[in-house]
Amino acid sequence: MKALLVEDNALIRRVAGAMLEKLGYDAEYAEDGAQAVEKCAGTLYDVVLMDMHMPVMDGDEAGKRIRGLPSPHGEVPIIAVTATDNEDERAKTAESGMNAFLMKPFTQETLAEALAALTRDGDA
């Protein structure tokens, strides 16, 4: 299975990428939302983990643009990843087309639960 991890922080990319690999995913990386949209347009991923607060293009805009891609690229399950947990942030991620919400810092267990929830809900 192939995952795209969209994160501007290099340390978080390394740690989360290692978690994904331990869960059986081949991880690819993007440092901002613009790179994520470009990668999603050219590669079909099983899941995208999208940081919501990045330079160049934030996760909200990137999610909207990914949803605008032709099928099946625009239908990839997207997990919003953020350190902000409030009703406004959750509503914003849902409006952007995100399928799930994962709080930072997360553990391998909470990451596995978020990935499993996508499968249970029939989104992946």
Secondary structure, 3 states (H helix, E strand, C coil): CEEEEECCCHHHHHHHHHHHHHCCCEEEEECCHHHHHHHHHHCCCCEEEEECCCCCCCHHHHHHHHHCCCCCHHHCCEEEEECCCCHHHHHHHHHCCCCEEEECCCCHHHHHHHHHHHHHCCCC
